[in-house]
Amino acid sequence: MDEQTSAKAVHDAGKRRHSNDVTEQRIEKEGSTLTEGELHQIDDRLKLRPLAVYEIVRQEGEDELTRPTASLWWSGLAAGLSIGFSVYTMAALRAYLPDAPWRSLLESWGYTVGFLIVILGRQQLFTEITLSATLPVLARRRWKGVVALVRLWAVVLAANMVGTAVFGAGIAYDVLNAPEIREAALALSAEAMEPAFHYMLLRGIAAGWLMATVVWLLPSADRSGFLVIALLTYLIALFHLAHVVAGSVEAMALMFAGRMAVQDALVGFYLPALLGNVLGGSALFSLISYGQVVNELDQRGN
């Protein structure tokens, strides 16, 4: 029986063999005109095939799902506070740059600051964990995993919102005594809240997709993680997309400044942005990412 099991495992492994392995066997059998150094370079480029990237992201998600609630809370709170620097840096650039058609091209780079702090600092950001925490649940569909996912999302999102509320209040009450930056931040915030519900929803989907893309690309980025995060989050600002956590800083600033009603913020921003981010990150990107490797996984989802 053991021999039959072993033979089946070898057969299954053969069926799941990736093209990288086929290439390696061909080179060993037929030889190659490439130097040893060039072959090593090719091997390095082929190391992280989609299944390997999937496994890295999935393992990160499994770690997040099992973290204590208190750890998730404090990490999420830190992320909510840190993401405020995206809005504040954008506002500072707007305040100090001339009012020219090209200004948005430069001020949008300020949006990357908070995301760099959060992601490189390993803080818990809701839109970042929508992909990584969903993959383990897709691989092994059990109620226990769904409950763990809901707990993770609820704790991190609540902590993020508290952090953004604190930072938004700081902008509204100008605690740093920089009135020109405050006014620029409130102007940016008002612009971000303008789109109608359906546009906010679509912009949220696009932002959720880009945030999931950041998570998917980082394992392959090697030493270019800084650039990956900066470029993709820059696009969120440049395209005026809706990110529920960063946008919450703007919504909170407007509410604390008395320039936006709570119900308008909830219905006009929070609901469509949150729904869009979840759809873009968890539904679309997660399902597509899982779909491209599902036929390479075994019956247990490994």
C-alpha positions as CSV (number, residue, x, y, z in Angstrom):
1,M,0.0,0.0,0.0
2,D,2.8,2.4,0.9
3,E,4.5,1.6,-2.5
4,Q,1.2,2.4,-4.3
5,T,0.8,5.6,-2.4
6,S,4.4,6.6,-3.2
7,A,3.9,5.8,-6.8
8,K,0.8,7.9,-7.0
9,A,2.6,10.8,-5.3
10,V,5.3,10.6,-7.9
11,H,2.7,10.4,-10.7
12,D,0.9,13.5,-9.3
13,A,4.1,15.4,-8.9
14,G,4.9,14.6,-12.5
15,K,1.6,15.9,-13.6
16,R,2.1,19.1,-11.6
17,R,5.7,19.6,-12.8
18,H,6.3,23.1,-13.9
19,S,7.9,24.2,-17.2
20,N,11.0,25.4,-15.1
21,D,11.6,21.7,-14.3
22,V,11.2,20.6,-17.9
23,T,13.7,23.3,-19.0
24,E,16.2,22.2,-16.4
25,Q,15.9,18.5,-17.5
26,R,16.3,19.5,-21.1
27,I,19.5,21.5,-20.4
28,E,20.9,18.6,-18.4
29,K,20.2,16.1,-21.1
30,E,21.0,18.1,-24.2
31,G,23.5,20.7,-22.9
32,S,23.5,24.4,-23.6
33,T,25.8,27.0,-25.2
34,L,25.1,29.3,-22.2
35,T,27.8,29.8,-19.6
36,E,27.3,28.6,-16.0
37,G,26.9,32.2,-14.9
38,E,24.2,32.8,-17.5
39,L,22.4,29.6,-16.5
40,H,22.4,30.8,-12.8
41,Q,20.9,34.1,-13.9
42,I,18.1,32.3,-15.8
43,D,17.5,30.1,-12.7
44,D,17.2,33.2,-10.5
45,R,14.6,34.7,-12.9
46,L,12.5,31.6,-12.9
47,K,12.6,30.9,-9.2
48,L,9.4,32.6,-8.3
49,R,6.8,31.1,-10.6
50,P,3.2,31.9,-9.9
51,L,2.7,29.0,-7.5
52,A,5.7,30.1,-5.4
53,V,4.3,33.7,-5.2
54,Y,0.9,32.3,-4.3
55,E,2.5,30.2,-1.5
56,I,4.4,33.2,-0.1
57,V,1.3,35.4,0.0
58,R,-0.8,32.6,1.3
59,Q,1.6,31.9,4.2
60,E,1.6,35.6,5.1
61,G,-2.2,35.4,5.2
62,E,-2.2,32.3,7.4
63,D,0.1,34.1,9.8
64,E,-2.2,37.1,9.9
65,L,-5.3,34.9,10.5
66,T,-3.7,33.4,13.6
67,R,-2.3,36.6,15.2
68,P,-3.8,37.6,18.6
69,T,-6.6,40.1,18.5
70,A,-4.6,42.6,20.5
71,S,-1.6,42.4,18.2
72,L,-3.9,43.0,15.2
73,W,-5.6,46.0,16.9
74,W,-2.4,47.9,17.8
75,S,-0.8,47.1,14.4
76,G,-4.0,48.3,12.7
77,L,-4.1,51.5,14.8
78,A,-0.5,52.2,13.9
79,A,-1.4,51.8,10.2
80,G,-4.4,54.1,10.5
81,L,-2.2,56.8,12.0
82,S,0.7,56.2,9.5
83,I,-1.6,56.4,6.4
84,G,-2.5,59.9,7.4
85,F,0.9,61.1,6.3
86,S,-0.2,60.2,2.7
87,V,-2.8,62.9,2.9
88,Y,-0.7,65.4,4.8
89,T,2.3,65.1,2.5
90,M,0.1,65.6,-0.5
91,A,-1.4,68.6,1.1
92,A,2.1,70.0,1.9
93,L,3.1,69.6,-1.7
94,R,-0.1,71.3,-2.9
95,A,0.4,74.2,-0.5
96,Y,4.0,74.9,-1.6
97,L,3.9,74.1,-5.3
98,P,2.6,76.7,-7.8
99,D,-0.9,76.3,-9.1
100,A,0.1,74.8,-12.5
101,P,-1.4,72.0,-14.7
102,W,1.5,69.7,-13.8
103,R,1.1,70.1,-10.0
104,S,-1.0,67.0,-9.6
105,L,1.8,64.9,-11.2
106,L,4.1,65.9,-8.3
107,E,1.7,66.2,-5.4
108,S,0.5,62.7,-6.0
109,W,3.9,61.3,-5.0
110,G,3.1,62.5,-1.5
111,Y,0.4,59.9,-1.3
112,T,3.0,57.1,-1.4
113,V,4.5,58.2,2.0
114,G,2.0,56.7,4.3
115,F,1.8,53.4,2.3
116,L,5.6,53.1,2.4
117,I,5.5,53.5,6.2
118,V,2.7,51.0,6.6
119,I,3.8,48.3,4.3
120,L,7.6,48.4,4.9
121,G,6.8,48.8,8.7
122,R,4.7,45.6,8.5
123,Q,1.6,47.4,10.0
124,Q,-1.9,46.0,9.4
125,L,-3.7,47.8,6.6
126,F,-7.2,46.6,5.7
127,T,-6.8,46.8,1.9
128,E,-3.5,45.0,2.0
129,I,-4.7,42.0,3.9
130,T,-7.8,41.5,1.7
131,L,-5.7,39.4,-0.7
132,S,-3.3,37.6,1.6
133,A,-5.9,36.6,4.2
134,T,-8.4,35.5,1.6
135,L,-6.1,33.0,-0.2
136,P,-5.9,30.5,2.7
137,V,-9.7,30.5,3.0
138,L,-10.0,29.9,-0.7
139,A,-7.6,27.0,-0.6
140,R,-9.4,25.3,2.3
141,R,-13.0,26.3,2.5
142,R,-14.0,25.7,6.1
143,W,-16.2,27.8,8.4
144,K,-13.3,28.1,10.9
145,G,-11.3,29.9,8.2
146,V,-14.2,32.1,7.3
147,V,-14.7,33.1,11.0
148,A,-11.0,33.8,11.3
149,L,-11.1,36.0,8.2
150,V,-14.1,38.0,9.4
151,R,-12.4,38.5,12.8
152,L,-9.2,39.7,11.1
153,W,-11.0,42.1,8.7
154,A,-13.3,43.5,11.5
155,V,-10.4,44.1,14.0
156,V,-8.0,45.7,11.4
157,L,-10.7,47.8,9.8
158,A,-11.9,49.1,13.1
159,A,-8.4,49.9,14.3
160,N,-7.6,51.6,10.9
161,M,-10.7,53.8,11.3
162,V,-9.7,54.9,14.8
163,G,-6.2,55.8,13.6
164,T,-7.6,57.8,10.7
165,A,-10.1,59.6,13.0
166,V,-7.2,60.7,15.2
167,F,-5.2,61.9,12.2
168,G,-8.2,63.5,10.6
169,A,-9.0,65.4,13.8
170,G,-5.4,66.6,13.9
171,I,-5.7,68.1,10.5
172,A,-9.1,69.7,11.2
173,Y,-7.8,71.3,14.4
174,D,-4.4,72.1,12.9
175,V,-2.5,70.7,15.8
176,L,0.8,71.3,14.0
177,N,0.0,74.9,13.4
178,A,0.4,74.8,9.7
179,P,-2.7,76.6,8.4
180,E,-1.6,76.5,4.7
181,I,-1.2,72.7,4.8
182,R,-4.5,72.4,6.7
183,E,-6.4,74.3,4.0
184,A,-4.7,72.3,1.3
185,A,-5.6,69.1,3.0
186,L,-9.3,70.1,3.4
187,A,-9.4,71.2,-0.3
188,L,-7.9,67.8,-1.3
189,S,-10.4,66.0,0.9
190,A,-13.4,67.9,-0.5
191,E,-12.3,66.9,-4.0
192,A,-11.9,63.3,-3.0
193,M,-15.5,63.2,-1.7
194,E,-17.1,64.6,-4.9
195,P,-17.7,61.5,-7.1
196,A,-21.2,60.0,-7.1
197,F,-21.8,56.6,-5.5
198,H,-21.3,54.5,-8.6
199,Y,-18.1,56.3,-9.5
200,M,-16.8,56.0,-6.0
201,L,-17.6,52.2,-6.1
202,L,-15.7,51.8,-9.4
203,R,-12.7,53.8,-8.1
204,G,-12.7,51.6,-5.0
205,I,-12.6,48.5,-7.1
206,A,-9.6,49.8,-9.0
207,A,-7.8,50.9,-5.8
208,G,-8.5,47.4,-4.3
209,W,-7.0,45.8,-7.3
210,L,-3.8,47.9,-7.2
211,M,-3.3,47.3,-3.5
212,A,-3.7,43.5,-4.1
213,T,-1.2,43.9,-6.9
214,V,1.3,45.4,-4.5
215,V,1.0,42.4,-2.2
216,W,1.3,40.0,-5.2
217,L,4.4,41.7,-6.6
218,L,6.4,42.2,-3.4
219,P,7.7,38.6,-3.2
220,S,9.2,38.9,-6.7
221,A,10.4,42.5,-6.1
222,D,13.5,41.5,-4.2
223,R,15.2,44.8,-3.4
224,S,12.8,46.9,-5.5
225,G,9.9,46.7,-3.0
226,F,10.2,50.4,-2.3
227,L,9.7,51.2,-5.9
228,V,6.8,48.8,-6.3
229,I,4.9,50.3,-3.4
230,A,5.7,53.8,-4.4
231,L,4.7,53.4,-8.1
232,L,1.4,51.6,-7.6
233,T,0.2,53.8,-4.7
234,Y,1.2,56.8,-6.7
235,L,-1.3,55.6,-9.4
236,I,-4.1,55.5,-6.8
237,A,-3.6,59.2,-6.2
238,L,-2.9,60.1,-9.8
239,F,-6.1,58.4,-11.0
240,H,-8.2,59.8,-8.0
241,L,-9.1,56.3,-6.9
242,A,-10.9,55.5,-3.6
243,H,-9.0,53.9,-0.8
244,V,-11.2,53.4,2.2
245,V,-8.4,53.9,4.8
246,A,-6.5,56.8,3.3
247,G,-9.7,58.4,2.2
248,S,-11.0,58.0,5.7
249,V,-8.4,60.5,6.9
250,E,-9.9,63.0,4.4
251,A,-13.5,62.2,5.4
252,M,-12.7,62.5,9.1
253,A,-10.9,65.8,8.5
254,L,-13.9,67.2,6.7
255,M,-16.3,66.0,9.4
256,F,-14.3,67.3,12.3
257,A,-13.9,70.7,10.4
258,G,-17.7,70.8,10.1
259,R,-17.6,70.7,6.3
260,M,-19.2,67.3,5.8
261,A,-22.2,65.5,7.5
262,V,-21.6,62.1,9.0
263,Q,-24.4,60.5,6.9
264,D,-23.0,62.0,3.7
265,A,-19.6,60.5,4.5
266,L,-21.0,57.1,5.4
267,V,-23.2,56.8,2.3
268,G,-21.2,58.8,-0.2
269,F,-17.7,57.5,0.7
270,Y,-17.3,54.8,3.3
271,L,-19.9,52.4,1.8
272,P,-18.9,52.5,-1.9
273,A,-15.2,52.7,-1.1
274,L,-15.2,49.8,1.3
275,L,-17.3,47.7,-1.0
276,G,-15.2,48.5,-4.0
277,N,-11.9,47.8,-2.2
278,V,-13.2,44.4,-1.0
279,L,-14.5,43.5,-4.5
280,G,-11.3,44.6,-6.2
281,G,-8.9,43.0,-3.7
282,S,-10.7,40.0,-2.3
283,A,-13.2,39.0,-5.0
284,L,-11.5,39.8,-8.3
285,F,-7.8,39.7,-7.7
286,S,-7.9,36.9,-5.1
287,L,-10.1,34.6,-7.3
288,I,-8.0,35.3,-10.4
289,S,-4.7,34.7,-8.5
290,Y,-6.1,31.5,-7.0
291,G,-7.5,30.4,-10.4
292,Q,-4.1,30.6,-12.1
293,V,-2.5,28.1,-9.7
294,V,-5.5,25.9,-8.6
295,N,-4.6,23.2,-11.1
296,E,-1.1,23.0,-9.7
297,L,-2.3,22.4,-6.1
298,D,-2.9,19.0,-4.6
299,Q,-6.2,17.8,-3.1
300,R,-5.4,19.5,0.2
301,G,-4.8,22.9,-1.4
302,N,-1.0,22.7,-1.1
